[in-house]
Amino acid sequence: MKYDAHSEISIRHLEERDAEALARIEARSFSMPWSAGDFLRMTKEADALYLVAESGGRIAGSAGMRMVCGEGYIDNVVVDESFRRQGIGRMLMEELLREGAALGCDAFTLEVRVSNEAAIALYEGAGFVSAGIRPGFYEDPTEDAVIYWKR
């Protein structure tokens, strides 16, 4: 099923009820997906900020980070395949950065597979700048990561 571009997207904070749906999206999207338990933990961590995009009662994606000493470490961004290329990733990132800044983050960082062109375009479009490579950072398959910062 393809997302209807005329449907309304809402961005809200991650809730326990979202964990199973997000785990299914992760399993379809990544070779090393987060589990429902991983998402459940993020609903309880004081330093975590996780957002969910929803359309018509369906989870379209999520983005989240941990906040440490004024920096936001973005560790998960995923959009369901049926909702991709509709601006949802951009919406999630904009809101994550806005809320993170309001909570005191003045810098944000993340890693992304060097082959993930769509994610790289998203992050560079949001103002992130490459700061180097982490060799062999990812497993299954082994791949380097590009380190990005937004200050």
Secondary structure, 3 states (H helix, E strand, C coil): CCCCCCCCEEEEECCHHHHHHHHHHHHHHCCCCCCHHHHHHHCCCCCEEEEEEEECCEEEEEEEEEEECCEEEEEEEEECHHHCCCCHHHHHHHHHHHHHHHCCCCEEEEEEECCCHHHHHHHHHCCCEEEEEEEEEECCCCEEEEEEEEC
